């Protein structure tokens, strides 16, 4: 059982009918102006003469099946006026803008508040628009009038798919060594399921350091969607740092294909914290300690000892300590208990010998000393 994400309901309406059969008209329709509510203020079912007839619907529930986004589908709920008295429908209301509704009798558009003769055949008709909805989308149509068992509620639903579905939905490279990219790009394979056969025409957005290769593999899935594959690679031109970007391509189906990628390209050295060492708010008279770690990201190569310098006030004491030869160091900071009230800050500068290819790095240091309570 699917939990429906309905776009609304009419809490005052009943849900009665004298038929439980279902059916669907899933023919492609043309878009008409959206009508959330079709009604008249001239009369209402509360003031009109009650009718002894009833609307006998062929079905109350309409399942449109699977649709792609931005698709319009004609809908129809056929009925027969059961009885000799005419019935006047005074009110039609769809629960959201995804459904445009109207009234048809004997194949002709029929105004509201116009009596429908007994024995007539008609339908509640309209258009369902899938727009940018996703997954299960449900809508209701409320009918009011002077017939028996009114008001009544009609239900429709559809399962809406994107024109492109990717597996994985986002490309996650994880943590990648920048040095390894110099010899071998890191590659991920992506499966694309499209509403129709698709070709990538051009890349509107392709960041530096990202390559895309379209593979020759193609097939048609059991549900009729077309399947293709691409490979996305990240190379050394991207540079170290966080990756959080999207690729955008124009396609042969007239819709853009967007692919999100993320990851973290680390250089030969990782710093923790990366850019900012914060002491936070400190009561005057307290000596607080913090540490900046310098860590090799390679499990095979060792690094020379870094050169460390701090530019800032004397309230910060610091010392470089080697924790693991060639692999990890710690710069230990202490904020002096004699630091004056106010803000204090400086810069920790870290560098390695020339020829290592490791760029210098800076970590900002800050503290706020406040009066002790």
Wavefront OBJ file of the C-alpha trace (Angstrom):
o trace
v 0.000 0.000 0.000
v 1.463 3.366 -1.014
v 1.013 6.390 1.227
v -0.426 9.102 -1.010
v 0.950 12.622 -0.947
v -2.407 14.268 -1.635
v -2.488 17.867 -2.731
v -5.512 18.673 -0.586
v -9.037 17.656 0.333
v -12.477 19.063 0.993
v -13.265 18.198 4.582
v -16.966 18.925 4.203
v -17.533 16.536 1.304
v -18.924 13.027 1.565
v -17.556 10.037 -0.336
v -20.567 8.115 -1.520
v -21.532 6.397 -4.752
v -23.557 3.520 -6.041
v -20.736 1.977 -8.115
v -17.345 0.605 -7.060
v -15.857 -0.210 -10.478
v -12.700 1.580 -11.658
v -11.370 2.642 -15.004
v -9.047 5.179 -16.613
v -8.742 7.370 -19.647
v -5.026 8.004 -20.048
v -5.048 9.628 -23.461
v -2.688 12.572 -23.916
v -4.482 15.893 -23.435
v -3.865 19.537 -24.107
v -3.427 22.032 -21.327
v -6.347 24.266 -20.447
v -6.479 27.173 -17.948
v -6.321 25.733 -14.446
v -9.685 25.924 -12.630
v -9.409 25.150 -8.958
v -13.115 25.718 -8.379
v -16.047 25.845 -10.793
v -19.180 27.126 -9.102
v -21.925 29.731 -9.301
v -23.330 32.198 -6.805
v -26.788 32.301 -8.420
v -28.068 29.182 -6.664
v -26.713 26.407 -4.432
v -27.662 22.881 -3.528
v -28.849 24.161 -0.174
v -31.514 26.411 -1.766
v -32.452 24.462 -4.945
v -35.321 21.993 -5.071
v -34.105 18.523 -3.975
v -34.043 15.875 -6.698
v -35.061 12.251 -6.244
v -32.474 11.176 -8.848
v -28.813 10.390 -8.270
v -25.550 10.484 -10.224
v -24.500 6.896 -10.862
v -20.730 7.025 -11.570
v -19.032 4.300 -13.548
v -16.118 4.583 -11.106
v -15.039 6.867 -8.275
v -11.295 6.189 -8.400
v -9.024 6.792 -11.371
v -5.424 5.571 -11.467
v -3.461 7.230 -14.268
v -0.506 4.884 -13.804
v 3.032 6.119 -14.481
v 3.522 9.552 -16.029
v 6.580 11.662 -16.722
v 6.871 15.223 -15.480
v 5.330 18.029 -17.576
v 2.696 15.690 -19.030
v -0.995 16.565 -19.508
v -3.556 13.753 -19.392
v -7.292 13.964 -20.135
v -9.452 12.590 -17.319
v -13.095 11.483 -17.348
v -15.489 10.168 -14.686
v -18.591 8.990 -16.651
v -22.019 8.984 -14.987
v -25.694 8.397 -15.693
v -28.538 10.365 -14.089
v -30.457 7.524 -12.439
v -34.078 8.556 -12.054
v -36.703 10.693 -13.766
v -35.983 13.969 -11.980
v -33.300 16.304 -13.357
v -30.191 16.939 -11.272
v -28.488 20.300 -10.973
v -24.739 20.357 -10.231
v -23.892 23.661 -8.590
v -20.264 23.174 -7.587
v -17.113 21.369 -8.827
v -13.847 21.756 -6.947
v -10.441 20.145 -7.500
v -8.148 19.913 -4.493
v -5.189 21.535 -6.249
v -3.991 23.160 -9.436
v -2.773 19.855 -10.864
v -6.365 19.123 -11.951
v -8.613 21.227 -14.213
v -12.279 20.126 -14.068
v -15.514 20.696 -15.974
v -18.893 19.116 -16.742
v -20.006 17.363 -19.936
v -23.509 16.016 -20.757
v -24.233 13.932 -23.857
v -20.859 14.929 -25.271
v -21.463 18.674 -24.871
v -19.992 21.179 -22.424
v -22.621 21.748 -19.758
v -22.877 24.876 -17.574
v -23.262 24.491 -13.827
v -26.667 25.223 -12.313
v -28.288 23.925 -15.479
v -30.624 20.940 -14.857
v -29.414 17.638 -16.314
v -32.443 15.611 -17.509
v -33.134 12.235 -15.944
v -31.539 9.356 -17.816
v -28.830 11.579 -19.359
v -25.262 10.401 -19.731
v -22.428 12.731 -18.794
v -18.985 12.951 -17.254
v -16.822 15.022 -14.975
v -13.971 15.828 -17.340
v -10.724 17.735 -17.217
v -6.950 17.591 -17.426
v -4.400 16.293 -14.931
v -0.995 17.998 -15.152
v 2.024 16.180 -13.722
v 4.133 19.405 -13.692
v 7.263 18.937 -11.540
v 5.673 16.548 -9.045
v 7.488 13.342 -8.130
v 6.416 9.874 -7.013
v 2.756 9.369 -6.013
v 0.514 12.389 -6.592
v -3.157 12.311 -5.584
v -6.016 14.724 -6.184
v -9.732 14.857 -5.376
v -12.747 16.431 -7.087
v -15.718 17.456 -4.937
v -19.203 17.579 -6.500
v -22.177 19.388 -4.940
v -25.715 19.580 -6.210
v -29.354 18.733 -5.419
v -29.239 15.006 -6.248
v -29.335 12.106 -3.862
v -26.021 11.085 -2.275
v -24.452 14.453 -3.008
v -21.936 15.850 -2.183
v -19.597 13.197 -3.587
v -15.833 12.961 -3.988
v -13.875 11.554 -6.940
v -10.284 10.407 -6.498
v -7.402 10.235 -8.945
v -3.723 9.510 -8.630
v -0.588 9.013 -10.704
v 2.972 7.921 -10.138
v 5.164 10.649 -11.607
v 8.716 10.046 -12.779
v 11.456 12.427 -13.764
v 12.471 12.411 -17.403
v 15.964 11.442 -16.204
v 16.668 9.160 -13.258
v 20.285 8.524 -12.265
v 21.878 5.658 -10.403
v 23.537 6.670 -8.206
v 21.360 9.775 -7.814
v 24.496 11.796 -6.940
v 28.134 10.930 -7.704
v 30.126 10.682 -4.476
v 33.881 10.451 -4.913
v 34.594 10.398 -1.176
v 38.129 11.342 -0.098
v 40.646 11.199 -2.928
v 44.393 11.872 -2.784
v 45.503 14.665 -5.103
v 48.789 12.832 -5.676
v 47.013 9.716 -6.883
v 45.070 11.810 -9.411
v 48.360 12.846 -11.002
v 48.852 9.281 -12.236
v 45.299 7.948 -12.471
v 41.978 9.839 -12.621
v 39.270 8.671 -10.209
v 36.211 7.416 -12.123
v 32.577 6.635 -11.310
v 30.041 4.962 -13.606
v 26.533 6.450 -13.791
v 23.376 4.786 -15.128
v 20.851 7.087 -16.830
v 17.224 6.041 -17.309
v 15.355 8.384 -19.666
v 11.773 8.706 -20.867
v 12.964 8.203 -24.451
v 16.185 7.485 -26.310
v 18.584 10.257 -25.417
v 21.869 11.687 -26.661
v 24.002 14.271 -24.859
v 24.435 17.163 -27.283
v 26.692 19.592 -25.361
v 27.834 20.390 -21.840
v 26.513 23.694 -20.579
v 28.403 23.356 -17.300
v 31.481 21.154 -16.914
v 33.920 22.284 -14.166
v 37.660 22.190 -14.708
v 39.169 18.868 -13.706
v 35.998 16.887 -14.519
v 35.776 14.631 -17.592
v 32.710 12.774 -18.925
v 32.814 9.787 -21.269
v 29.631 8.497 -22.938
v 29.701 4.690 -23.074
v 28.352 2.591 -25.945
v 26.214 0.457 -23.612
v 22.467 0.898 -24.201
v 19.312 -1.071 -23.473
v 15.570 -0.723 -22.975
v 14.242 -1.514 -19.492
v 11.148 -3.634 -18.824
v 9.107 -0.495 -18.103
v 10.006 0.932 -21.529
v 12.532 3.492 -20.351
v 15.818 3.845 -22.207
v 19.036 3.073 -20.339
v 22.502 4.467 -21.066
v 25.738 4.852 -19.114
v 28.431 7.490 -18.709
v 31.702 7.645 -16.797
v 32.578 10.730 -14.760
v 36.239 11.213 -13.876
v 38.018 13.697 -11.663
v 41.639 14.506 -12.522
v 44.576 16.458 -11.102
v 43.472 19.714 -12.764
v 40.678 20.025 -10.232
v 43.030 20.780 -7.362
v 42.708 19.979 -3.662
v 39.610 20.922 -1.715
v 35.954 20.059 -1.300
v 33.989 19.087 -4.406
v 30.324 20.133 -4.426
v 29.230 20.929 -7.953
v 26.802 19.960 -10.674
v 27.237 19.160 -14.351
v 24.631 20.356 -16.846
v 24.138 19.043 -20.394
v 21.679 19.741 -23.199
v 20.136 16.589 -24.667
v 18.368 15.382 -27.793
v 15.023 15.156 -25.939
v 14.939 18.906 -25.383
v 15.508 18.705 -21.615
v 18.679 19.418 -19.663
v 20.433 16.636 -17.782
v 21.894 17.669 -14.407
v 24.314 15.522 -12.403
v 25.471 16.405 -8.884
v 28.962 15.426 -7.728
v 30.705 15.769 -4.371
v 33.848 14.622 -2.649
v 37.024 15.805 -1.013
v 40.349 15.965 -2.835
v 43.127 16.066 -0.294
v 46.678 17.156 -0.984
v 49.698 15.407 0.503
v 48.937 17.131 3.835
v 45.725 17.460 5.838
v 45.268 20.101 8.521
v 42.881 19.821 11.452
v 41.349 22.277 11.859
v 41.729 23.262 8.217
v 41.510 27.060 8.315
v 40.481 28.392 11.735
v 41.600 27.514 15.274
v 39.028 28.958 17.695
v 39.466 29.276 21.447
v 35.988 30.756 21.706
v 34.925 32.903 24.675
v 37.292 32.398 27.632
v 37.019 33.763 31.167
v 39.952 35.936 32.161
v 42.511 34.091 34.255
v 42.046 30.720 32.559
v 44.780 29.008 30.560
v 43.178 27.207 27.593
v 44.884 24.737 25.266
v 44.172 23.967 21.615
v 46.007 21.995 18.902
v 46.506 22.119 15.128
v 47.319 18.742 13.562
v 49.488 18.336 10.448
v 48.898 14.895 8.942
v 50.273 13.105 5.876
v 47.470 11.779 3.654
v 49.657 9.139 2.038
v 50.015 5.765 3.675
v 53.190 5.063 1.703
v 55.173 8.312 1.573
v 56.752 10.197 4.467
v 57.041 13.968 4.656
v 59.881 16.203 5.827
v 59.423 18.140 9.037
v 57.396 21.319 8.375
v 58.552 24.826 9.231
v 56.072 26.538 11.539
v 55.817 30.210 12.472
v 53.168 32.152 14.358
v 52.465 35.820 13.763
v 50.424 37.210 16.633
v 50.448 38.477 20.238
v 52.464 36.901 23.048
v 49.270 35.796 24.836
v 49.505 32.707 22.611
v 52.252 30.230 23.443
v 52.922 27.481 20.930
v 55.181 24.503 20.292
v 55.648 22.073 17.363
v 55.654 18.423 18.406
v 56.332 15.407 16.192
v 53.799 12.673 16.950
v 54.779 10.140 14.257
v 57.998 10.617 12.267
v 57.309 11.695 8.709
v 53.536 11.379 9.133
v 52.011 13.548 11.847
v 52.853 16.694 13.815
v 50.939 18.794 16.314
v 51.213 22.522 16.966
v 50.094 22.933 20.590
v 48.729 26.337 21.574
v 48.118 27.738 25.034
v 46.220 30.946 25.688
v 47.914 32.640 28.634
v 45.946 33.087 31.847
v 47.280 36.670 31.875
v 45.659 37.591 28.570
v 43.824 40.912 28.764
v 40.084 41.232 28.221
v 39.278 41.585 24.540
v 39.820 39.851 21.217
v 43.148 38.257 20.339
v 44.168 36.691 17.064
v 47.017 35.718 14.799
v 48.128 33.453 11.946
v 49.900 30.107 12.054
v 52.071 29.722 8.933
v 53.087 26.215 7.870
v 55.499 25.419 5.038
v 57.566 22.521 3.718
v 60.964 22.540 1.959
v 61.089 23.522 -1.692
v 60.861 20.614 -4.067
v 58.187 18.770 -2.100
v 55.401 20.382 -4.145
v 53.451 21.160 -0.976
v 52.000 24.673 -0.949
v 52.304 26.796 2.209
v 49.249 26.877 4.461
v 47.789 29.325 6.986
v 45.507 28.702 9.959
v 43.886 31.688 11.655
v 43.860 31.688 15.453
v 41.318 33.642 17.533
v 40.172 34.001 21.143
v 37.808 36.256 23.063
v 38.779 36.907 26.695
v 35.931 38.131 28.884
v 35.660 39.237 32.468
v 35.264 36.319 34.829
v 31.865 36.179 36.582
l 1 2 3 4 5 6 7 8 9 10 11 12 13 14 15 16 17 18 19 20 21 22 23 24 25 26 27 28 29 30 31 32 33 34 35 36 37 38 39 40 41 42 43 44 45 46 47 48 49 50 51 52 53 54 55 56 57 58 59 60 61 62 63 64 65 66 67 68 69 70 71 72 73 74 75 76 77 78 79 80 81 82 83 84 85 86 87 88 89 90 91 92 93 94 95 96 97 98 99 100 101 102 103 104 105 106 107 108 109 110 111 112 113 114 115 116 117 118 119 120 121 122 123 124 125 126 127 128 129 130 131 132 133 134 135 136 137 138 139 140 141 142 143 144 145 146 147 148 149 150 151 152 153 154 155 156 157 158 159 160 161 162 163 164 165 166 167 168 169 170 171 172 173 174 175 176 177 178 179 180 181 182 183 184 185 186 187 188 189 190 191 192 193 194 195 196 197 198 199 200 201 202 203 204 205 206 207 208 209 210 211 212 213 214 215 216 217 218 219 220 221 222 223 224 225 226 227 228 229 230 231 232 233 234 235 236 237 238 239 240 241 242 243 244 245 246 247 248 249 250 251 252 253 254 255 256 257 258 259 260 261 262 263 264 265 266 267 268 269 270 271 272 273 274 275 276 277 278 279 280 281 282 283 284 285 286 287 288 289 290 291 292 293 294 295 296 297 298 299 300 301 302 303 304 305 306 307 308 309 310 311 312 313 314 315 316 317 318 319 320 321 322 323 324 325 326 327 328 329 330 331 332 333 334 335 336 337 338 339 340 341 342 343 344 345 346 347 348 349 350 351 352 353 354 355 356 357 358 359 360 361 362 363 364 365 366 367 368 369 370 371 372 373
